[in-house]
Amino acid sequence: MFTGIVRELGTVVSFHGGSRLVVAAAETAASAAVGDSVAVAGVCLTVVEADGPLAFDVVPETLARTALGRLEPGSTVNLEASLRVGDRLGGHVVQGHVDAVGRVRSVTPEGDGRRVWVDAPDAIVRYCIEKGSIAVDGVSLTVAAFDDEGFEVALIPHTLAVTTLGSLEPGDEVNLEADVLGKVVERLIAGRLS
């Protein structure tokens, strides 16, 4: 489990055949061990090598359901190590289980920040509520607005500076994870109605 509070930016060293992802990340690598979970661009991956850069095995299922396949050497990724008992939950509950890939519709400056619209499938939009939570490339954000095609988030200067979201441009693909609480409530209500 994660919080959506990015702790470090990593740099992709290699992505061998689309299956072994190697990421350089000094802080995360210093504390990670083989078997640990790390959110990479919002995708929960298991560390398989921790001597130097971190290595992760990425299976075809993950490539089919996320935007990780677009990564290449030199790409920057958001990183967050999994929560430990007693850690602060600063964002919202993020599982690292990507629900869909979205596409940036627009990026508009707003003061020192930016407003970003993301086109998303119904599997995401159905859980969007104004002021609700959403994870974009692993970053915990608040939905500012939504329509039938996607949602908008307002990004503060800090988020723009310390995550990959500061470099988003229209057409970019992003990993999306809807708030798990909405999915749980929906399932519980559906069970009571059937």
BAFI-3210 file (N, C-alpha, C; in Angstrom, 3 decimals, decimal comma, padded with zeros to 6 digits):
// residues 194
n [1|2|3|4|5|6|7|8|9|10|11|12|13|14|15|16|17|18|19|20|21|22|23|24|25|26|27|28|29|30|31|32|33|34|35|36|37|38|39|40|41|42|43|44|45|46|47|48|49|50|51|52|53|54|55|56|57|58|59|60|61|62|63|64|65|66|67|68|69|70|71|72|73|74|75|76|77|78|79|80|81|82|83|84|85|86|87|88|89|90|91|92|93|94|95|96|97|98|99|100|101|102|103|104|105|106|107|108|109|110|111|112|113|114|115|116|117|118|119|120|121|122|123|124|125|126|127|128|129|130|131|132|133|134|135|136|137|138|139|140|141|142|143|144|145|146|147|148|149|150|151|152|153|154|155|156|157|158|159|160|161|162|163|164|165|166|167|168|169|170|171|172|173|174|175|176|177|178|179|180|181|182|183|184|185|186|187|188|189|190|191|192|193|194]
n.u [000,842|000,383|000,826|000,636|002,272|004,961|008,261|010,709|012,378|013,148|015,491|015,221|017,365|017,620|015,478|015,078|014,040|011,464|010,840|012,560|012,961|015,130|016,046|017,590|017,967|018,838|018,013|015,732|016,839|018,759|017,353|015,847|015,070|015,461|012,379|010,817|008,084|007,641|006,277|006,278|005,977|003,370|002,746|002,655|005,482|007,746|010,846|013,601|016,291|018,686|021,202|022,888|021,456|017,860|016,067|013,308|010,936|008,798|005,798|003,910|001,125|001,150|002,341|000,332|-001,738|-000,879|001,007|003,678|005,144|005,981|008,278|011,766|015,398|016,660|014,221|012,198|010,807|008,193|008,658|007,799|008,249|006,702|004,252|005,072|004,223|003,052|003,901|003,224|000,143|-000,086|-001,294|-003,619|-005,180|-003,430|-003,087|-001,379|-002,285|-003,022|-005,828|-006,478|-005,204|-004,736|-005,069|-003,480|-005,425|-005,336|-003,129|-002,986|-001,657|-001,967|-001,745|001,021|000,814|-000,671|-003,455|-004,664|-006,242|-007,369|-008,142|-010,113|-011,110|-014,447|-014,139|-012,625|-013,749|-016,274|-015,829|-015,034|-015,394|-016,130|-013,584|-012,731|-010,385|-007,664|-005,179|-002,495|-000,077|000,960|000,792|-000,893|-003,812|-006,321|-009,540|-010,592|-012,536|-014,859|-015,942|-017,916|-015,889|-013,473|-011,286|-010,257|-007,363|-005,806|-002,616|-000,134|002,772|004,801|004,200|004,539|007,278|008,494|007,639|006,938|004,836|005,126|006,182|004,234|002,458|-000,064|-001,513|000,221|000,526|-000,784|-000,664|-003,504|-005,284|-008,212|-009,871|-009,775|-011,656|-014,106|-014,580|-014,884|-017,160|-019,057|-019,111|-020,017|-022,587|-023,753|-023,810|-025,675|-027,944|-028,476]
n.v [-001,168|002,295|005,909|007,841|009,964|011,145|010,170|010,294|010,985|008,785|007,496|005,867|003,289|001,090|-000,953|-003,882|-005,642|-005,007|-006,267|-006,439|-003,926|-001,372|000,934|003,888|005,227|006,884|007,373|005,657|003,210|002,878|002,045|-000,098|-003,597|-006,865|-008,169|-006,187|-003,859|-001,304|001,676|002,502|005,031|004,924|002,247|-000,755|-002,530|-005,305|-005,434|-006,962|-006,947|-005,314|-004,315|-001,619|000,114|-000,224|-003,139|-004,450|-006,935|-006,880|-007,966|-009,211|-008,732|-006,478|-004,613|-004,455|-003,223|-000,786|002,312|001,782|000,653|002,696|003,698|004,478|004,304|006,905|008,082|009,695|008,730|008,618|007,676|005,656|004,094|001,257|001,592|001,401|-000,036|002,413|004,565|007,856|008,695|010,578|011,248|009,630|006,375|004,329|001,721|000,926|-000,519|-000,193|001,168|002,081|003,551|006,911|009,876|012,943|015,737|018,560|021,204|023,855|026,930|028,286|030,776|030,186|027,528|024,713|023,635|020,523|018,560|015,288|012,796|009,962|006,507|005,147|003,438|004,866|007,494|007,029|006,878|009,373|012,205|015,531|017,033|014,592|011,832|010,860|008,932|009,828|008,710|007,686|009,782|011,295|013,047|015,670|015,678|018,283|018,967|017,329|015,575|013,809|012,602|012,689|014,037|016,834|018,179|020,286|021,477|022,173|024,349|022,894|020,152|020,162|020,573|018,389|015,996|013,922|015,109|017,755|017,942|017,207|017,054|017,835|014,891|013,093|009,906|008,584|006,730|005,636|005,470|004,851|006,009|003,669|003,429|004,270|002,185|000,022|000,773|000,821|-001,914|-003,068|-001,939|-002,962|-005,665|-005,717|-004,991|-007,030]
n.w [000,000|-000,654|-000,439|-002,349|-002,221|-003,642|-003,208|-004,399|-007,506|-010,067|-012,494|-015,541|-016,313|-017,961|-020,014|-020,570|-023,247|-022,647|-020,297|-018,025|-015,913|-015,083|-012,679|-011,637|-008,480|-005,847|-003,050|-002,653|-003,421|-001,460|000,760|-000,040|-000,435|-001,882|-002,910|-001,802|-002,222|-004,588|-005,791|-009,072|-011,199|-010,370|-010,474|-008,781|-008,178|-007,752|-006,142|-007,617|-007,845|-005,882|-005,652|-006,232|-008,957|-008,888|-009,808|-011,597|-012,465|-015,204|-016,225|-019,120|-018,619|-016,939|-018,657|-020,577|-019,217|-018,257|-018,628|-018,692|-020,767|-022,419|-021,411|-021,591|-021,707|-019,706|-019,190|-016,744|-013,626|-011,171|-007,801|-005,005|-001,985|-000,398|002,248|005,718|008,870|011,022|009,505|008,181|006,659|004,160|001,718|-000,002|000,238|-001,806|-004,042|-006,060|-008,110|-011,177|-012,769|-015,292|-018,352|-018,992|-021,084|-021,497|-021,933|-021,867|-020,753|-018,644|-017,642|-014,346|-012,335|-010,310|-010,625|-012,375|-014,346|-015,207|-017,577|-017,963|-020,194|-019,715|-019,380|-018,769|-016,606|-014,839|-014,717|-013,625|-010,915|-010,202|-008,235|-007,339|-005,539|-004,705|-004,441|-006,613|-008,279|-010,267|-012,323|-009,985|-008,180|-005,569|-005,981|-006,085|-007,409|-009,394|-011,201|-013,448|-016,403|-018,857|-020,239|-018,874|-016,309|-014,241|-012,687|-010,264|-010,112|-007,756|-007,326|-005,910|-006,406|-009,174|-009,275|-007,924|-008,978|-011,876|-013,105|-013,689|-016,208|-017,982|-021,067|-023,552|-024,895|-023,708|-022,106|-019,060|-015,999|-014,240|-011,196|-009,621|-006,650|-004,133|-002,109|-003,168|-004,965|-003,220|-001,738|-003,827|-004,501|-002,114|-001,912|-004,258|-003,622|-001,580|-002,915|-004,631]
ca.u [000,000|001,137|000,073|000,584|003,211|006,202|009,429|011,928|012,321|014,163|015,810|015,294|018,684|017,351|014,215|015,470|012,993|010,178|010,514|013,378|013,079|016,192|015,854|018,550|017,265|019,732|017,332|014,906|017,734|019,485|016,534|015,079|015,631|014,777|011,066|010,051|007,214|007,901|005,407|007,046|004,966|002,068|002,557|003,319|006,412|008,570|012,291|014,240|017,718|018,837|022,618|023,026|020,106|016,808|015,547|011,948|010,424|007,512|005,174|003,024|-000,127|001,419|002,554|-000,943|-002,685|-000,264|001,791|005,110|005,786|006,514|009,542|013,017|016,518|016,641|012,904|012,082|009,628|007,863|008,909|007,379|008,340|005,441|004,102|005,397|003,366|003,456|004,170|002,139|-000,636|-000,230|-002,115|-004,783|-004,804|-003,110|-002,644|-000,407|-002,977|-003,515|-007,144|-006,541|-004,262|-005,406|-004,294|-003,599|-006,211|-004,822|-002,350|-003,204|-001,069|-002,892|-000,847|002,289|000,496|-001,271|-004,638|-004,451|-007,375|-006,962|-009,202|-010,044|-012,268|-015,508|-013,645|-012,081|-014,678|-017,406|-015,453|-014,631|-016,290|-015,419|-012,799|-012,349|-008,982|-007,268|-003,722|-002,017|001,326|001,344|000,706|-002,210|-004,335|-007,730|-010,306|-011,123|-013,732|-014,899|-017,019|-018,127|-014,693|-012,273|-011,278|-009,255|-006,685|-005,041|-001,302|000,583|004,172|005,597|003,949|005,180|008,739|009,052|007,101|006,992|003,662|005,550|006,568|003,126|002,002|-001,207|-001,212|000,983|-000,216|-000,525|-001,304|-004,572|-005,882|-009,346|-009,866|-010,246|-012,829|-015,283|-014,792|-015,366|-018,550|-019,874|-019,247|-020,862|-023,971|-024,216|-024,075|-026,908|-029,082|-028,727]
ca.v [000,000|003,530|007,120|008,761|011,053|010,733|010,398|010,483|010,746|007,845|007,560|004,542|002,934|000,200|-001,689|-004,998|-006,412|-004,700|-007,144|-006,113|-002,480|-000,995|002,344|004,484|006,029|006,795|007,262|004,456|002,054|002,731|001,383|-001,205|-004,945|-007,773|-008,540|-005,002|-003,237|000,101|002,213|003,121|005,722|004,498|000,803|-001,531|-003,521|-005,972|-005,316|-008,259|-006,694|-004,087|-003,950|-000,531|000,492|-001,190|-003,864|-004,970|-007,700|-006,358|-009,031|-008,711|-008,221|-005,117|-003,776|-004,279|-002,430|000,455|003,068|001,529|000,294|003,889|004,085|004,170|004,831|008,350|008,518|009,959|008,099|008,859|006,509|005,655|002,793|000,921|002,024|000,511|000,240|003,621|005,666|008,818|008,579|011,985|011,442|008,775|004,976|003,988|000,334|000,654|-001,374|000,760|000,842|002,439|004,548|008,113|010,712|014,354|016,525|019,928|021,711|025,292|027,624|028,957|031,363|029,442|026,118|024,331|022,782|019,468|017,692|013,956|011,954|008,665|005,644|005,109|002,716|005,896|008,610|006,644|007,074|010,760|013,145|016,775|016,994|013,215|011,497|010,064|008,836|010,004|008,278|007,436|010,995|011,524|014,344|015,942|015,988|019,648|018,962|016,165|015,519|012,426|012,101|012,708|014,826|017,898|018,352|021,525|021,109|023,247|024,409|021,824|018,922|020,342|020,526|017,154|014,811|013,976|015,811|019,072|017,892|016,695|017,805|017,192|013,657|012,162|008,867|008,511|005,641|006,146|004,576|005,458|005,849|002,332|003,512|004,307|000,838|-000,826|001,166|000,342|-003,373|-003,372|-001,589|-003,921|-006,924|-005,580|-004,833|-008,254]
ca.w [000,000|-000,809|-000,100|-003,471|-001,970|-004,303|-002,347|-005,186|-008,940|-010,527|-013,921|-016,155|-016,833|-019,099|-019,989|-021,425|-023,884|-022,058|-019,175|-016,846|-015,772|-014,157|-012,336|-010,706|-007,483|-004,691|-001,754|-002,613|-003,504|-000,197|001,772|-000,625|-000,435|-002,795|-002,411|-001,413|-003,218|-004,888|-006,832|-010,150|-012,018|-009,890|-010,650|-007,738|-008,710|-006,749|-006,350|-007,840|-007,629|-005,104|-005,572|-007,199|-009,409|-008,584|-010,967|-011,442|-013,595|-015,660|-017,021|-020,180|-018,040|-016,469|-019,839|-021,273|-018,423|-017,790|-019,612|-018,484|-022,023|-023,079|-020,783|-022,281|-020,925|-019,524|-018,717|-015,317|-013,050|-009,764|-006,955|-003,610|-001,315|000,272|003,635|006,817|010,018|011,731|008,581|008,006|005,433|003,792|000,529|000,198|000,076|-003,193|-004,072|-007,114|-009,071|-012,164|-013,314|-016,709|-018,860|-019,482|-021,998|-021,145|-022,883|-021,897|-019,628|-018,649|-016,499|-013,437|-011,347|-010,307|-010,825|-013,652|-014,351|-016,195|-017,891|-018,412|-020,735|-019,045|-019,654|-017,764|-015,428|-013,941|-014,580|-012,772|-009,513|-009,983|-007,577|-007,060|-004,293|-004,410|-004,700|-007,774|-008,430|-011,638|-012,305|-008,604|-007,366|-004,972|-006,384|-005,830|-008,614|-009,353|-012,040|-014,324|-017,377|-019,300|-020,924|-018,047|-015,079|-014,154|-011,407|-010,119|-009,595|-007,080|-007,740|-005,300|-007,168|-010,484|-009,116|-007,357|-009,649|-013,338|-013,614|-014,157|-017,626|-018,792|-022,229|-024,191|-025,610|-022,871|-021,401|-017,622|-015,260|-013,386|-010,208|-008,922|-005,197|-003,777|-001,241|-004,035|-005,509|-002,131|-001,459|-004,940|-004,394|-000,960|-002,259|-005,264|-002,914|-000,792|-003,818|-005,438]
c.u [000,895|000,247|-000,115|001,443|004,570|007,392|010,699|011,608|013,451|014,382|015,943|016,687|018,512|015,993|014,385|014,275|011,619|009,832|011,323|013,622|014,127|016,127|016,911|017,787|018,015|018,999|016,526|015,778|018,459|018,682|015,783|015,841|014,854|013,468|010,211|009,175|007,569|006,920|006,292|006,034|003,561|001,782|003,334|004,162|007,256|010,043|012,876|015,757|017,843|020,299|022,894|021,647|019,105|016,332|014,205|011,613|009,033|006,916|004,248|001,701|000,038|001,608|001,239|-001,878|-002,146|000,452|003,292|005,847|006,378|007,881|010,738|014,162|016,505|015,292|012,946|010,775|009,448|008,081|008,356|007,507|007,024|005,456|004,570|004,472|003,927|003,784|002,962|001,461|-000,971|-001,115|-003,445|-004,327|-004,654|-002,545|-001,521|-000,966|-003,677|-004,837|-007,215|-005,409|-005,087|-004,494|-004,556|-004,313|-005,636|-004,036|-002,444|-002,536|-002,158|-002,063|000,505|002,075|-000,030|-002,538|-004,455|-005,733|-006,817|-008,193|-009,012|-011,266|-013,272|-015,059|-013,018|-013,139|-015,832|-017,114|-015,018|-015,747|-015,470|-014,844|-012,476|-010,897|-008,816|-005,745|-003,383|-000,513|001,843|001,250|-000,731|-002,656|-005,815|-008,414|-010,917|-012,421|-013,714|-016,043|-017,140|-016,883|-013,448|-012,424|-010,163|-008,670|-005,939|-003,721|-000,605|002,052|005,037|005,436|004,619|006,694|009,270|008,495|007,247|005,822|003,996|005,924|005,452|002,766|000,791|-000,773|-000,420|000,056|000,196|-001,265|-002,310|-005,061|-006,976|-009,228|-010,504|-011,494|-014,121|-015,606|-015,354|-016,829|-019,471|-020,130|-020,161|-022,336|-024,531|-024,568|-025,367|-028,141|-029,408|-029,323]
c.v [001,243|004,712|008,040|009,996|010,597|011,121|010,710|010,308|009,799|008,032|006,146|004,349|002,066|-000,455|-002,819|-005,772|-006,152|-005,582|-006,842|-004,610|-002,175|000,519|002,782|005,429|005,905|006,540|005,965|003,208|001,807|001,968|000,160|-002,522|-005,782|-008,232|-007,367|-004,526|-001,764|000,517|002,956|003,705|005,231|003,019|000,070|-002,619|-004,086|-005,847|-006,716|-008,164|-005,361|-003,688|-002,896|-000,087|-000,613|-001,848|-004,469|-005,805|-007,174|-007,380|-008,432|-008,146|-006,773|-004,170|-003,490|-003,319|-001,081|001,161|002,822|001,212|001,471|004,301|003,646|004,725|006,364|008,891|008,717|009,357|008,509|007,569|006,726|004,239|002,536|001,392|000,953|000,885|001,455|004,794|006,583|008,585|010,001|012,228|010,747|007,338|004,672|002,573|000,073|-000,308|-000,461|000,271|001,091|003,395|005,704|008,879|012,178|015,101|017,938|020,230|023,231|025,918|028,303|029,503|030,672|027,948|025,860|023,540|021,811|018,663|016,386|013,233|010,553|007,835|005,680|004,402|003,668|006,957|008,272|006,831|008,502|011,546|014,393|016,713|015,578|012,978|010,672|010,022|008,907|009,747|008,145|008,633|011,169|012,945|014,446|016,305|017,379|019,756|017,679|016,318|014,066|011,792|012,048|013,594|015,862|017,919|019,684|021,168|022,324|023,232|023,290|020,516|019,000|020,162|019,155|015,873|014,974|014,761|017,211|019,096|017,379|017,650|017,099|015,981|012,656|011,151|008,835|007,320|006,235|005,062|005,333|005,174|004,508|002,380|003,555|002,933|-000,107|-000,512|000,655|-001,160|-003,763|-003,070|-002,577|-005,252|-006,878|-005,497|-006,105|-009,366]
c.w [000,000|-000,429|-001,294|-003,250|-002,505|-003,438|-003,129|-006,663|-009,284|-012,020|-014,456|-016,751|-018,069|-018,903|-020,987|-021,948|-023,313|-020,884|-017,910|-016,837|-014,710|-013,955|-011,328|-009,783|-006,168|-003,376|-001,636|-002,619|-002,188|000,853|001,246|-000,546|-001,449|-002,145|-001,975|-002,561|-003,352|-005,974|-007,831|-011,123|-011,653|-009,985|-009,564|-008,385|-007,573|-007,113|-006,514|-007,777|-006,917|-004,917|-006,633|-007,639|-009,070|-009,867|-010,610|-012,667|-013,920|-016,619|-018,080|-019,660|-017,592|-017,644|-020,559|-020,536|-017,960|-018,943|-019,438|-019,782|-022,769|-022,531|-021,617|-021,446|-020,911|-019,066|-017,206|-014,812|-011,593|-008,991|-005,554|-003,067|-000,592|001,722|004,602|007,977|010,759|010,830|008,497|006,667|004,993|002,599|000,701|-000,030|-001,416|-003,187|-005,066|-008,148|-010,073|-012,756|-014,811|-017,057|-019,400|-020,416|-021,644|-022,276|-023,018|-020,635|-019,703|-017,431|-015,663|-012,274|-011,438|-010,527|-012,219|-013,401|-015,499|-016,338|-018,417|-018,939|-020,169|-019,409|-018,510|-016,489|-014,406|-013,654|-013,637|-011,285|-009,203|-009,309|-007,290|-005,647|-003,845|-004,794|-005,971|-007,796|-009,916|-011,626|-010,876|-007,688|-006,867|-005,292|-006,042|-007,141|-008,451|-010,135|-012,857|-015,305|-017,817|-019,897|-020,046|-016,829|-015,141|-012,756|-011,428|-009,443|-008,992|-007,524|-007,168|-006,079|-008,532|-010,392|-008,713|-007,961|-011,157|-013,920|-014,116|-015,626|-018,529|-019,921|-022,825|-025,026|-024,799|-022,215|-019,938|-017,027|-014,284|-012,428|-009,481|-007,427|-004,826|-002,893|-002,057|-004,595|-004,445|-001,830|-002,561|-004,820|-003,234|-001,252|-003,263|-004,607|-002,131|-001,684|-004,597|-004,626]
res [m|f|t|g|i|v|r|e|l|g|t|v|v|s|f|h|g|g|s|r|l|v|v|a|a|a|e|t|a|a|s|a|a|v|g|d|s|v|a|v|a|g|v|c|l|t|v|v|e|a|d|g|p|l|a|f|d|v|v|p|e|t|l|a|r|t|a|l|g|r|l|e|p|g|s|t|v|n|l|e|a|s|l|r|v|g|d|r|l|g|g|h|v|v|q|g|h|v|d|a|v|g|r|v|r|s|v|t|p|e|g|d|g|r|r|v|w|v|d|a|p|d|a|i|v|r|y|c|i|e|k|g|s|i|a|v|d|g|v|s|l|t|v|a|a|f|d|d|e|g|f|e|v|a|l|i|p|h|t|l|a|v|t|t|l|g|s|l|e|p|g|d|e|v|n|l|e|a|d|v|l|g|k|v|v|e|r|l|i|a|g|r|l|s]
***
